[in-house]
Amino acid sequence: MKSTKYTLVAIAILFTCSCTKFLEEDPTNFLTPESNLSSVKVARAFADGAYQNLQPAMLGGQPSSYGGNTWNLMEFMTGKSLSDLGQTGFVTFQNLSYTSTSFYFDTWWQYLYRGIGACNLALQKIPDINASGLSDADKTNMLAEVHTLRALYYFYLARMYGAVPSITALATGPDSLKIPRTPAKDIYDNIIIPDLLTAEQSTLAWQDNTGRVSMGAVKSILADVYLTYAGAAINGGDQYYAESAKRSLDVIKNGGYSLFPEYTDMINPANKNKGEFIFQVQYAASVPSTNPLTPLTIPNYSGISNYSDEYGSVYPTDQFYNSFAAGDKRAQERQFFYSKYKRKSPATDTVQFAHHYIYKWFDSVAVVSTVKSDLNYTLYRLADVMLMYAEASNRAEGGPNTNAIAYVNAIRTRAKLAPIGTLSQTDFEHEVWLQRYFELCFENKMWFDMIRTRKVHNDVTGNWDDFIGHTTTAGATFAEKQLLFPVPQQEIDVNPNLLPNNPGF
C-alpha cells in the first residue's frame, strides 16, 4: 500500500446529478483529511469518492499485462476458461503454478484498499459537515452508501485472501499501515456485517437509476455475505442461511426489480441501472475509461470490429460450453456466446471462430463504430438474488419451499428449459448451483461459489466433485492451496507484518 495514495481521494468537487455525469467530469481539486467541510457538494463528493475504486478494482487494467485485467483472475481460476493471449499470464493459472508475484493479485489488493481508504475518509468527514440544505437524513443516507461500499471492498478481500489487515480509520503515517492480518471471521463480524446492517437502517431508495448504492444493493450484498458466512469459509451455520434468505426475499418482493425478457436486454446501454440490474460499476462511452470487457472478449485479431485490440483474453472451454443442457437458450448463438460474426472488411464475409466466445459484453455500437463501450459491469442482478434465495432458504428450511422452486423455474423458463418439480434438499441445491454456473457464467461469481461450497461441477461427468481433488480439463488439480490467493509479495515487502503468507505460498 502506498500511504500517500491511500489517504488522498482525487474527486471532482462539482459533482452533479448522477454517477454517469460524474464519469464525464474532469477532477478539479483534491479532497484530503484537511479539506474544508462547508458545502453540500463537498459532502456528496466525499461519498462519491468511495465509488472511485470500483472500476480499477473490478475491471482495472493490469499495466504489466497486455490484454490482462483484474476480472480475468477469477475466470482463469475456475478451470473453465481459456485465453488467446500468453501476455495475460493465463498459463500460470491454468496449471496452478502462480505465486505471490503473479499478475492480478497485487492489483486487486491495491485498489480494494484504496477504496477502503476513501470510505474511511468519508465516514470520518461527512458527520462533521454542517451545510445549508444538508439534512441529517441526507447525511445518514450518504454514510449508508459508504458503509456499503466499505463492506463490499472488504468482502472481496476476505474471500480472496482470508485474513487481511483491518483498517477502519485514516492512516496517520506509513507505520500506521504496517499492521498484521486479522482473521477473516473477525473481518466479517466487526466490519462487513456491521457496515451493512448500519446501511440497512437508512432510508435509501430501493432502486437508484444513477448507479449509486440503493437499498436493493445493500440487501443483495448482505444476502451474499450471509450466504458466504454460512458456507465453508466461516461455517456460520443455518441461522446465517436464514438471514441470507430474508434479505434476498426482501429484494425480490419489495425492490421493484424484474427479469429482462431477453438476455440481449443486458447488453443494451439504455437498460443500465434498470430492470434486472441492482448494482453496477458505472461506465460511459463519453469518457476515456470505458468498459474494457468488450474488446477483451472479442476473438483475438478476428477482424470483426473497429477495435485494434481484439484480445480474446477469456473464452469458455469447449467442455463448459457443451455442459449446457440441450435447448438451453443461453447457449444459443448471440445469447451468452457467439461462434461467428460478420467480418469488418469485406463486410460480405462471415468469420467462423475456432471456439465459442463470450457475448455478454458485446456492445454492437462500440464494436462496429465507436470502439467505446457504453455498457456497465454488473455486480448484482435479480437472477443472482433469486438463486441466492433458493439456495439459502433450502438450507435454512431443510428443503425447497414454493417460492424457491418458483424462482428457479423463472430462470429456467427464460432459458427455455422445462420447469422442475419437487426435489430433495440435495438435488434442489445441485440444481440451484448448476443454474448459478450457467446463468452467471463469466460474471466473476463462479470462483466464489466454488470456494464457499467446496464443490465444483465436473463438466465432463456431470458430477459435483469436491473442490480439493477436482481435476480441471487442463489436467490441474485443486488443492488446499487454492482456497486462498497469496498475499502479494510487493505488499509483504512494504509490510513484513503480513507474514506468514497463506498456505502453500
Buried (B, 14 or more C-beta within 10 A) or exposed (E): BEBEEBBBBEBBBEBEEBBBBBBEBEEEEEBEBEBEBEBBBBBBBBBBBBBBBBBBBBBBBBEEBBBBBBBBBBBBBBBBBBBBBEBBBBEBBBEBEBEBEBBBBBBBBBBBBBBBBBBBBBBBBBBEBEBEEBEEEBBBBBBBBBBBBBBBBBBBBBBBBBBBBBBBEBBEEBEBBBEEBBBBBEBBBBBBBEBBEBBBEBEBBBBBBBBBBBBBBBBBBBBBBBBBBBBBBBEBEEEBBBBBBBBBBBBBEEBEBEBBEEBBBBBBBEBBBBBBBBBBBBBBBEBEBBBBBBBBBBBBEBEBBBBEBBBBBBBBBBBBBEBBBEEBBBBBEBBBBBBBBEBBEEEEEEBEBEBBBBBBBBBBBBBBEEBBBBBBBBBBBBBBBBBBBBBBBBBBBEBBBEBBBEBBBBBBEBBEBEEBEEBEEEEBBBBBBBBBBBBBBBBBBBBBBBBBBBBBBBBEEEEBBEBBEBBBBBEBEBBEBBBBBBBBBBBBEBBEEBEEBBEEB
